[in-house]
Amino acid sequence: MISQLHMAKTTLIAFQQSMQVVANNVANAQTPGYKGRRMEFETMYPLTFQRAITEFEEAAGGPRNKRRKVMEYGQGVRIAAVSKNFVQGAIEITNQPYDMAISGHGLFQFRMADGSIAYGRAGNLHLDREGNFLNNNGQPLEPAVRVPDGATDIIVNDQGRVFVQVGTDSAPREIGQIILAQFQNPAGLKEIGQNLYLETDASGPPRLENPGKNGVGSIQHKALEFSNVNIIDEMMSMVMIQRIFDVAVKAVKATDEILKKGGGF
């Protein structure tokens, strides 16, 4: 394939997918606990400047000469990875009794239907009929915390201890403890949808801690951490991607015109 057309084709494919990532970020700008994604690119099949190498080989030797001999250019672009930005998002007070936000690096644990443990930052919880804390997708908090019948008030302190006021009790009753997970490399977690992640070899095993200890973060009750997506940055990315896309389309049209006129490369 003609190299110019191949470069334009790979650019169109890569930046079309990049636009999808940006659009997904924008769509989740108000999703609790959502972490923004960023597309990472790399060059394809790098080649050296053959003419330049020949000229430099004929010139006098030296450190500068040696450095210029490895000049390369790519024949296209491809997606290397989609990285996750785990910088904390803004925490807002909601005054909802089941909402919790993590101020720090930890993640909530949720038990999946197959018994595995998934991790997430979204703390917009609710109760099932038995009084168990569930996330927005219906997975129970791990370890389980059950609110007894007749509870009139729920209190979660910054160490994750859960208390309820029941009936005419003179003092709140402790019913459970929130445990947070922390990973050495959270960017290595596997995304499974529904704002949840699974442990991988790249992320390493989780370190489980009570909130407020060893940098895992503290709990803010009746508050939510919202997305860390910056809408202004995402809109600027959209403009940049659109311009690159336009340049690639013009390159295809120009190459096509040259071919029609019998031009060569």
N, C-alpha and C positions, 0 to 999 in steps of 0.2 A: 504494500500500500504506500502511496506517496506520503512522505513524512509530514508535510504540512497539513494534509487532511487528517492524518492520524492524530497529530497534536490537537487539532481543533475538536476532533471527535471525543478524545479523552477528556478535554476541558469541558465540553458540553455535558458529558455524562457525570463527571465528578461534581461540577457546580450545580447541576440539577439536584443531585442528592444532598448537597450542602444546603440548598434552599429549603429542602424538606426538613432538615434538622433545625434550621432557623425558624421555620414556620411552626414546628412542634414546640420550640421554646416559647414563641409568642403565644401560642394557644394555651400553654400551661403557666403563663405569667402570674396567675392568681391561684394556682393549685398549691395547697398546703404541702410543704416539705419537698416540692419538686426541685431538682438540681439541673441546671442548664447543661446542655451538651455543646460540644464544639468539634467540628470536623478537622482532622489532621491530614495533610496531603504529603505526598512524596513524589519525586520525579521517577519516570519510567525509562529503563534501558539507557542510562547515560552514555554518551559518546565523547570522545576527546576531539579537540580542534586539530585535525590532522595537519592542516596547512601551517598553523602556528607552531606545532611541534617540529615540523621540518625546518622552519626558519630558525627556531631557537637552537636546534641541534647544530646548525651551521654557524651560529654565532658563538662568541666566546663563552666559556663556561663560567659558573659562579652560582652562589646561593639563589639569586633572583631567577636565573635561567632555569634552575632545577625546579623551582616552585611553579613557574609558568607552564612547565611541560605537562602538568596534571589538570590543566583547564578542561572542564567538561560541560556538556549541555545535555538536557534531557530531550527525549522524543515524545514526551507526553506527561500527563499527571494522573495519579490515581489516589484513592482514599487509603490512607495508612491505618487510621483508627478513628473512632468517635469517642472522645474523652469526656469525662464527667467532671463538672466543677462542684466540689463539695464545700465551697465557701458558704458560711451560714447566711441564710436569708433573714429578712426583717421579721421580728417577733411583734405581734400585735395582740392587744388585750381583746378578748371576745366575750368574757363573762359567762361563757357556757360551761356548765358544771363538769362536763366530760372532756373538755379540750385540755391538751397538754403540749407544751413546747420544750424542746431541748436547747438550752443555752450552752453550747459546747460541741464536742466532736462525736458524741455517742449516737447510737441508733436504737430505736425500739425493736423488740423481738416479737414476731407473730408466728403462730403455729399454722402451717398450711394443712389442707385436707389430707395430704399423704403423710403427715406427721413430721415433715421437714420444717426447719426454721428459716423464715425469711426476715429481712431487716428493712427498716424504713424510717424516715424522719417525720412523716405525717402523723400528727397527734390528734386529729379530729375523730375522736372515739365516740362510741355510743354503747348502750347496754342491750343485751338480748333478754329474753323472757326470764332466764335464770339469774340475771344480774351480772353476767360476765362482760368485761370490757372487750369490745370488738373494734377493729378498724373499719374504715369506710367500705371495704370490700367483704366484710363479714368474717375475717380471720381473727381468732381470739389472741389477746395479749399473752405473752409468755414471759415469766410464769403467770398463771391465771390469777386474776383478782376478781372476786365475786362480791357484789354489793348485796347485803341481806335485805329481805323484805322489811318494809317499815322505815328504811333510812330516809331521813328528811334533809340531810346535808352531806356533801362529800368534800373532803379537804385533802389535798395532796401537797406535802411540803417540798422544799427544794431538794431534800435527800431522797425523794421518791416514796416516802412512807404515806400510805393511804389510810385515812381515817373517815369514819361516818358517825353521824349523830343518829341514834336509834331511839325512838319513843321518848320516854321520860328519863333516859340515862343522864346522869349529872355531868358526864364528861364524854368526849368523842371516843369511839372504839376503833382501834387499829385493826384493819382487815387484810393488809397485804403490803408488798414492797415491789416497786417498779425497779427492774434490773435493765441496765443499758449495756450494749455491746460496742466495742471499739476495735477497729482494724488498723493494722500497721500501714496497709495500703488500700484505703477505701476505693480508690480509682480502679482497683482490680476486681471489684465486686461485679457479679453478673446481673444485668438488668433483666427482670422477668415480666415487666409490665405492672400495671396497677401501682406504680410508684414503690415497688419492692425490689430487693436485691437478694442474691444468694452468695454464700461464701465460695471462693475459688482458691486454687493454688496461688494465684497472683495476689489475692487480697490477704492471704494468710488466715489462720484461725482467729476467731473473735476472742477478745479479752473481756470478760464479764465483770462489771463493777456496779456498786450502788452509786446512784447519782451523787455528785459532789466530791468524788474521790478520783485521784490519779488522772485528772484532766478529761474525764469522760463527759463532764458537763453536769449542769443542774437542771431540775424540772421547774418550769413556770406553769403553774396551774391557771386554768381559765384564760389561756393564751394559745396562739398558734404561730408556728414559723411558716411564713409564706415563701414562695419561690424566690430564688436568688437571681432570677433573670432580670437583666437591665433592658428595658424596652428600647431605650435610645440606642444602646449598642446593637441590639438586634435589628433595628430599622436601618442603621448605618451598614450593617452586614448585608442586608437585603439589597441596598443600593449598589454596594460594591459587587455583589454577585451578579446583579442584573447587568452592570456595565461590562464585566468580564464575559458574561454570556453573549452580550451584543458583539463584542470584539471577536469572539470565536465564530459567531455566525457570519460576520463580515469576512473573516479569513476563509471560510468555506466558499462563500460566494466569489471572492476574488480568485481563489484557486480554480474554481469551476470556469470562470471566464477565461483565465489563461489557458486552460486545457482546451476550451472550445476554439481558441485562436491558434492552437497548435504549439503552445509554449511548452517548454521542457524544464526539468529541474536537475 
